[in-house]
Amino acid sequence: EMFDLASLISENGITNTKEQVAILRGYYGKRYDPLLLSKCHKFMRYENYLWFYWAKYRYLQTNEKAFEVIANEKRRALLFNY
C-alpha cells in the first residue's frame, strides 16, 4: 500500500509536506503515525529509481524521446531530497 501512496504523491508532483501528510492521514485515519511520512519518502525514492532505470533502458532500446523525458524527470526527482 505504501508503494501505491508514494506513487500517487510522486507522480502527481505533490512536494508540499503538509499535503503529503494530509494524504497519508486521509488514507490511514486512526492508524496514522508521523513515521509514515519518512517511510513514504523512502518508497518515493525507490519508485523514482525504478522508473528512471526502466525509462533509460527503454530509451536505449527504442530511441523514443518520451522515454528520455521520463528518465530525465525521474533523475530530477531523485535530486530532490525528501
C-alpha positions, 0 to 999 in steps of 0.5 A, spaced: 500 500 500 505 504 501 508 503 494 501 505 491 501 512 496 508 514 494 506 513 487 500 517 487 504 523 491 510 522 486 507 522 480 502 527 481 508 532 483 505 533 490 512 536 494 508 540 499 509 536 506 503 538 509 499 535 503 503 529 503 501 528 510 494 530 509 494 524 504 497 519 508 492 521 514 486 521 509 488 514 507 490 511 514 485 515 519 486 512 526 492 508 524 496 514 522 503 515 525 508 521 523 513 515 521 509 514 515 511 520 512 519 518 512 517 511 510 513 514 504 519 518 502 523 512 502 518 508 497 518 515 493 525 514 492 525 507 490 519 508 485 523 514 482 529 509 481 525 504 478 522 508 473 528 512 471 532 505 470 526 502 466 525 509 462 533 509 460 533 502 458 527 503 454 530 509 451 536 505 449 532 500 446 527 504 442 530 511 441 523 514 443 524 521 446 518 520 451 522 515 454 528 520 455 523 525 458 521 520 463 528 518 465 530 525 465 524 527 470 525 521 474 533 523 475 530 530 477 526 527 482 531 523 485 535 530 486 530 532 490 531 530 497 525 528 501 
